[in-house]
Amino acid sequence: MKKILIVDDEFQMRQLLRLYLQQENYMVEEAENGREAYEKVVKNDYDLMILDVLMPMMDGWQTLEEVRKVSDLPIIMLTARGSVKDKVTGLTRGADDYLVKPFEEEELLARVQALLRRTYPSEANEEILKYEGIILNLTAHDATFMDKKISLTHTEYDLLKELIKHRGKALSREQLVELIWGIEFMGEDRTVDSHIKHLRDKLKTAGVKKDIVKTVWGIGYKVE
C-alpha cells in the first residue's frame, strides 16, 4: 500500500486530500508545515508527497530544496498560484508535477496515479486491488494481508474481489452468482452463503481483525 505525505498549513485542505486519497486505499500522513514535513521524510519512507507552496515557517520552495537533499520521492506541488513562472520554478527545483487550487478530485487522483506509475514502473504492469490491508494481485491471482498470503479457493478469491470492487454497495446472492458463476449457473443461490462463511473464516485466520464482509439482511453481502 502506497504511503503519501500531505503537507499543507490549512487543516481543511489536509482533511480533503486525506478523504480523496484514503478512498483510493492510499495510506496518508500529514504535516502542517515544511519543517515538520522535512523531519518526517528524514525518519520515514514515503512513496509520494503533496506539498503546498504558501506555508509559514518554511514555505514549499524551501521544503522542496531541503527534502531533495535527503530524498528523491516524487513530489506534487500544490498552490493557488498558477502562473507559468511558478510552475517552472517548482519543476526546476525538483518537483515532479504541479497542481493548482481549486482542483477536481479526479484530476488530483489522476496525477497521483500517473506519477506513481512513472516512479514505480515495475508495479504498473500489475493490476492491484486494495482494501483494509488486504491486497489482491489480479494479475497473479493471489491475496495477501500484511504481506502474508491468504489461501483462498478460486471461488472465494472471486467473491472477495467482486465485493471489494463494489465496496459500499450491497450485492444480492443472485448478483454474486451471476458475477462468479455466470447466468447459466444451475445451482442454488444459497451456495453463496457457504462460500462467504469459508471466506470469513480464512480472513480471520489470516489476521484480519474485523469482519469486513457484512451481511445485509434480506439482500446479500457487502464490504463497507
Residue pairs with C-beta under 8 A, 6 or more apart in sequence:
1 25
1 26
1 27
1 130
1 133
1 135
2 26
2 27
2 47
2 48
2 116
3 26
3 27
3 28
3 29
3 44
3 45
3 46
3 47
3 48
4 21
4 26
4 27
4 28
4 29
4 46
4 47
4 48
4 49
4 50
4 112
5 28
5 29
5 30
5 31
5 37
5 40
5 41
5 44
5 46
5 48
5 49
5 50
6 14
6 17
6 18
6 21
6 28
6 29
6 30
6 31
6 49
6 50
7 30
7 31
7 32
7 33
7 34
7 36
7 37
7 49
7 50
7 51
7 52
7 55
7 60
7 63
8 14
8 17
8 30
8 32
8 50
8 52
8 55
8 78
9 32
9 33
9 52
9 54
9 55
9 56
10 52
11 32
13 52
13 101
14 30
14 32
17 28
17 50
17 108
18 28
18 30
20 105
20 108
20 109
21 28
21 109
21 112
22 28
24 109
24 112
25 130
25 131
26 112
29 40
29 44
29 46
31 37
31 40
33 55
33 56
33 57
33 58
34 55
34 57
34 58
34 59
34 60
34 62
34 63
34 66
35 57
35 58
35 63
37 49
37 51
37 63
37 67
38 58
38 63
38 66
38 67
38 70
40 46
41 49
41 67
41 70
41 71
41 73
42 70
46 71
46 73
47 73
47 74
47 116
47 119
47 120
48 73
48 74
48 75
48 76
48 112
48 115
48 116
48 119
49 67
49 73
49 74
49 75
49 76
50 75
50 76
50 78
50 99
50 112
51 60
51 63
51 64
51 75
51 76
51 77
51 78
51 95
52 60
52 77
52 78
52 79
53 59
53 60
53 61
53 77
53 78
53 79
53 81
53 86
53 90
54 60
54 79
54 80
54 81
55 63
58 66
60 77
60 78
60 79
60 90
61 89
61 90
61 93
64 75
64 77
64 90
64 93
64 94
64 95
65 93
65 94
67 73
67 75
68 93
68 94
74 96
74 97
74 115
74 116
74 118
74 119
75 94
75 95
75 96
75 97
76 95
76 96
76 97
76 98
76 99
76 111
76 112
76 115
77 90
77 95
77 97
77 98
77 99
78 99
78 101
79 86
79 98
79 99
79 100
79 101
80 100
80 101
81 100
82 100
86 98
87 98
90 98
91 98
96 115
96 119
97 111
97 115
99 107
99 108
99 111
116 123
117 123
117 124
125 139
126 137
126 138
126 139
126 140
127 137
127 138
127 139
128 135
128 136
128 137
128 138
129 135
129 136
129 138
129 161
129 164
129 165
130 136
131 164
131 167
131 212
131 223
132 208
132 210
132 212
133 145
133 146
133 208
134 143
134 144
134 145
134 150
134 160
134 164
134 203
134 208
134 212
135 143
135 144
135 145
136 142
136 143
136 157
136 160
136 161
136 164
137 143
137 144
138 161
141 157
142 149
143 149
143 150
143 152
143 157
143 160
144 150
145 203
145 206
145 207
145 208
146 207
148 206
148 207
150 202
150 203
150 206
151 202
152 160
152 199
152 202
153 195
153 198
155 180
155 195
156 195
156 198
156 199
156 202
158 179
158 180
159 176
159 180
159 192
159 195
159 196
159 199
160 199
160 203
160 213
162 171
162 176
162 179
162 180
163 171
163 213
163 221
163 222
163 223
164 223
166 222
167 222
167 223
167 224
168 222
168 223
168 224
169 222
170 216
170 219
170 220
170 221
170 222
171 179
171 219
171 220
171 221
171 222
172 219
172 220
173 189
173 190
173 192
173 193
173 220
174 189
174 220
175 220
176 189
176 192
176 220
176 221
177 185
177 189
177 191
177 192
178 185
180 192
181 187
192 220
192 221
196 213
196 221
199 213
200 211
200 213
203 212
203 213
204 211
212 223
212 224
213 221
213 222
213 223
214 221
214 222
214 223
214 224
215 221
216 222
